[in-house]
Amino acid sequence: MNLAEIIVLAAALGVDCLVVSFSQGLVLKSNRIRNSVILALTMGFCQGIMPCFGYFGTEAVSKFIAPYSKWFVFSIFMFLGIKFIVEAFKEKEKEICCLGINCLIGMGIATSIDALASGVSLNLTKTPLLLSALFIGFMSFWMSLKGFWAGIFFKHLPSRFLEAAGGIILILLAVKNIVM
């Protein structure tokens, strides 16, 4: 792959990060700067490191992960999406926050399954790993920040609908991973 193709790959992989971060931006109301950076760092790190695992474990990883990757991503996003929708209509004392360590790791892994697969492609095409992983990680970080703050921009809508919309976005991501 040449540099232009690596950049396009990085942008394509960053789209899931943007959408997930957008859904978080819709529902989070406090510590926005801190939360946006933590989320973006998680997404960027996971997206940047997973191609390395795919690159070095091309044979071993693809045999075990490939048959189930769509269902793994589907399950995580479906669970998070349903959780958002249920929480949207529950009476609550505090706001929804899906930035706990387990949730961050789940979202990071779910969004980076495609990056794991891209590592296999990088290996097979003899593309430089370090440059690719850095571009993928940076692009995912940047797109996560942009997605989070775009979600905040739409906060003027009623919060229950925004929380449900965030859940619907995650469910649509789950379905996208099964269909495509």
C-alpha positions in Angstrom: 0.0 0.0 0.0 1.1 3.5 -0.7 0.7 6.5 1.7 -2.6 7.6 0.1 -4.0 4.1 0.6 -2.9 4.0 4.2 -4.6 7.4 4.9 -7.8 6.2 3.3 -7.6 3.0 5.3 -7.1 5.0 8.5 -10.1 7.2 7.7 -12.3 4.2 7.0 -11.3 2.6 10.2 -11.9 5.8 12.1 -15.5 6.1 11.0 -16.7 3.6 13.7 -14.8 5.6 16.3 -16.5 8.7 15.1 -19.9 7.2 15.4 -19.4 5.6 18.8 -17.9 8.9 20.1 -20.8 10.8 18.7 -23.2 8.6 20.6 -21.2 9.3 23.8 -21.1 13.0 23.1 -24.9 12.9 22.9 -25.3 11.6 26.5 -22.4 12.8 28.5 -23.0 16.1 30.3 -20.0 16.6 32.6 -16.2 16.7 32.3 -16.6 16.9 28.6 -13.0 17.8 27.8 -11.6 15.0 30.0 -14.1 12.5 28.8 -13.6 13.3 25.1 -9.8 12.9 25.5 -10.1 9.7 27.4 -12.5 8.2 24.9 -10.4 9.4 21.9 -7.2 8.1 23.5 -8.9 4.7 24.0 -10.2 4.5 20.5 -6.9 5.7 19.0 -4.9 3.3 21.0 -7.1 0.3 20.3 -7.3 1.1 16.6 -3.5 1.7 16.4 -2.5 -1.5 18.3 -4.9 -4.0 16.8 -3.3 -3.9 13.3 0.0 -4.9 15.1 -1.7 -8.0 16.5 -3.2 -8.8 13.1 0.1 -8.2 11.4 2.2 -10.4 13.6 -0.5 -13.0 14.2 -1.8 -13.2 10.7 -2.2 -17.0 10.6 -3.1 -17.7 14.2 -5.5 -14.8 14.7 -7.4 -15.0 11.5 -8.3 -18.7 12.1 -9.9 -18.0 15.5 -11.3 -14.5 15.2 -12.4 -14.2 11.6 -15.4 -16.6 11.9 -16.8 -14.9 15.0 -15.6 -11.3 14.6 -18.9 -10.0 13.2 -20.9 -11.6 16.1 -18.4 -10.4 18.7 -18.8 -6.8 17.5 -22.5 -7.2 17.0 -22.9 -8.4 20.6 -20.9 -5.6 22.2 -22.6 -2.8 20.2 -26.1 -4.4 20.6 -25.6 -4.7 24.4 -24.4 -1.1 24.7 -27.2 0.2 22.4 -29.9 -1.5 24.3 -28.4 -0.3 27.5 -28.5 3.3 26.3 -32.1 3.0 25.2 -33.3 1.3 28.4 -31.4 3.9 30.5 -33.0 6.8 28.4 -36.4 5.9 29.7 -35.5 5.0 33.3 -35.8 7.5 36.1 -32.3 8.2 37.2 -30.4 10.2 39.8 -27.3 10.6 37.8 -26.4 10.8 34.1 -25.5 7.9 31.9 -21.8 7.5 31.6 -20.3 4.8 29.6 -16.7 5.8 30.3 -15.9 3.2 32.9 -12.9 1.0 32.2 -15.0 -2.0 31.2 -17.1 0.1 28.8 -14.1 1.8 27.3 -12.3 -1.4 26.7 -15.4 -2.9 25.2 -16.0 0.0 22.9 -12.3 0.1 22.0 -12.1 -3.6 21.1 -15.4 -3.6 19.3 -14.4 -0.7 17.1 -11.0 -2.1 16.4 -11.9 -5.6 15.1 -11.7 -4.2 11.6 -8.3 -2.8 12.4 -7.2 -6.2 13.5 -8.2 -7.6 10.1 -6.4 -4.7 8.4 -3.2 -5.8 10.1 -3.5 -9.1 8.2 -3.9 -7.1 5.0 -0.9 -4.9 5.8 1.2 -8.0 6.4 0.1 -9.7 3.2 0.8 -6.5 1.1 4.2 -5.9 2.8 3.1 -2.4 4.0 5.2 -0.8 6.7 3.5 -1.5 10.0 4.7 1.3 12.2 3.7 4.1 9.7 0.3 2.4 9.2 -0.4 1.8 12.9 0.5 5.5 13.7 -1.8 6.8 10.9 -4.6 4.5 12.0 -4.3 5.4 15.7 -4.0 9.1 15.1 -6.9 9.2 12.6 -9.1 7.3 15.0 -8.1 9.6 17.9 -8.9 12.7 15.8 -12.2 11.3 14.5 -13.3 10.3 18.0 -12.7 13.8 19.3 -14.7 15.3 16.4 -17.5 12.8 16.8 -17.8 13.4 20.6 -18.0 17.2 20.1 -20.4 16.8 17.2 -22.6 14.8 19.6 -22.5 17.6 22.1 -23.5 20.1 19.4 -26.9 18.3 19.2 -27.5 18.4 22.9 -30.3 21.0 22.6 -32.7 18.2 21.7 -34.6 16.5 24.7 -32.1 14.3 26.5 -34.2 11.1 26.5 -34.4 11.2 22.8 -30.7 11.9 22.5 -29.9 8.9 24.8 -32.2 6.7 22.7 -30.6 8.0 19.5 -27.1 7.1 20.9 -28.4 3.6 21.6 -29.9 3.4 18.1 -26.6 4.5 16.6 -24.8 1.7 18.5 -27.5 -0.9 17.4 -27.1 0.3 13.8 -23.3 -0.2 14.1 -24.0 -3.7 15.4 -26.3 -4.5 12.5 -23.8 -3.0 10.0 -21.2 -5.4 11.3 -23.4 -8.4 10.6 -24.7 -7.2 7.2 -21.4 -5.9 5.7 
